[in-house]
Amino acid sequence: MKKIRVALGQINTVLGDFDYNLNKILDYTKEAEKLEADIIVFPELALTGYPPEDLVLKQSFIEKNTEYIKRLSQNVGNIVVIVGFIDKQEDIYNAAAIIHKGEIKGIYHKQYLPNYGVFDEKRYFQEGKKLTILQIENYKFGISICEDIWYPENPINTYSIEGCEIIFNLNASPYSEGKPRKREELLKVRSRDNLVSIVYVNLVGGQDELVFDGNSLILNPDGEILAKGKPFEEDLIVADIDLEEIFRRQLKDNRLKNLRSNYKRQENVEIINLDYNLKDKKTYIQRKLYPEISDVESNYKALVLGLRDYINKNGFKKVVLGLSGGIDSSLVATIAVDALGSENVKGVLMPSPYTSKESIEDALELSKNLNIQTFTIPITNLFEAYLKEFSEIFKDLKPDTTEENLQARIRGNILMALSNKFGWIVLSTGNKSEMSVGYSTLYGDMVGGFAVLKDVLKTKVYELCRYRNLISKVIPDRVLTKPPSAELRPNQTDEAELAPYPILDQIIKLYVEEDYPVEDIIKLGFDEKVVKKIVKLIDTNEYKRRQSPIGIKITERAFGKDRRMPITNKFREF
């Protein structure tokens, strides 16, 4: 029995911090060596961080990356390291370096460059043309990067025909709800179809609006999971793979035999013979599998990780937010405490003439449960001062949304003043439902440096609150049961102005996330007037969304990089 011990460095990189990333890679490599691993694999562009975007257009960034891949190679001993970096040739490539005994022994260039959703890789990189096979003793291992494995006709097919037992796949695959499950099913299909073991390592951590969930996997040719990494945490995943068993399986497969009989090797296949002997292991590696977690738990962990990394990686220490006693601010405050600790979260109550006693009570109960410091700054006097100054120019005009928005903008000014004075970053508390239809005030409740719930529909806000209360009850019961209200005028409720949230959110999901035509949404049984009202609000509020803070992506179609609509636009479906 001939086994190879592989390790996966599921690490949280910092974009552009080459020293940090280098040291992280070396630390994980040393740990893998202690566990007698033969090969350790790191995520896509682990040396630079992902996605580097227009940094790759800076010559100094490319040169720094080249300098550090050399420094990394000089510190690698008798273990094989496969790591993502940018390779500069006649052009630049999203690449994987194969490093052993102080040298870069080979380089693979990513072939399939994603150019959809949040990805713009064709803007930056050249497509690779060659396949890279690493040969150790008589065994072969194919190298691929992320998107390479998503297509049915992909490098994995050729690697299998070439006799590779293992495919190493380096990834920076961002999270969206349900995606870890889809990835897992895809990899099972790829391993079974090609009779190979797949070693899939994914990045973990937050980068601006993106969150990478880890969930790295090692699968055998039957699609069985041999090891699985932690979700939303750094991890070193190690497993032994039986190479002889894979070889025997491939020999017995008639389909593979037929493919090989008609196959002619092209010039684009590079084989790297490595002077390395697989180690005789003295230690035993216990199988490590983490159970699949629910979508609501995954979403919550993604929001916590995304907020934590945005704050920490950008050098902030504390956050501040307005506490209204409503469900959105309650959830944001709770996520902030889970991400940063109660000592780093500040809450501000800013009651107006329309703020209910119950809202103040709920906000104070929440802050007590979370053990966060709060300040109460009433806005009534400020609001009245504004009205007095506007009394002449507004005379003979009835109160309308202008007066409502004034209250929100006063609150925004207060939060930004505290941010300026104390260096706290403001967390805005708006959700995706509000962002979709423009049910928010520009320069008011939209102010802030980061929008935690920007991609979370209101119905999911309730789901997340109920989930979090199962861990420890911090969100008051009344917050979950009272009608949502901006409390900017007497007897105001969100659903009376818009539509019941279960209906509103379904329409938003169909129109924004799934691109359903208006006519088809109506055919599903939704009221025509409601659909057209909501769609019109979505279409006419693009200008507001462009001016909102960035927020964490948890769906397949988030506002921002995912959904890019022109502001100046006369097209309407009705």
Secondary structure, 3 states (H helix, E strand, C coil): CCEEEEEEEECCCCCCCHHHHHHHHHHHHHHHHHCCCCEEECCCCCCCCCCCHHHHHCHHHHHHHHHHHHHHHHCCCCCEEEEEEEEECCCEEEEEEEEECCEEEEEEECCCCCCCCCCCHHHHCCCCCCEEEEEECCEEEEEEEHHHHCCCCCHHHHHHHCCEEEEEEEECCECCCCHHHHHHHHHHHHHHHHCCEEEEEECEEEECCEEEEECCEEECCCCCEEEECCECCCEEEEEEEEHHHHHHHHHCCHHHHHHHHCCCCCCCEEEEEECCCCCCCCCCCCCCCCCCCCHHHHHHHHHHHHHHHHHHHCCCCCEEEECCCCHHHHHHHHHHHHHHCHHHEEEEECCCCCCCHHHHHHHHHHHHHHCCEEEECCCHHHHHHHHHHHCCCCCCCCCCHHHHHHHHHHHHHHHHHHHHHHCCEEEECCCHHHHHHCCCCCCCCCCCCEECCCCCCHHHHHHHHHHHHHHCCCCCHHHHHCCCCCCCCCCCCHHHHCCCHHHHHHHHHHHHHCCCCHHHHHHCCCCHHHHHHHHHHHHHCHHHHHCCCCECCCCCCCECCCECCCCCCCCCCC
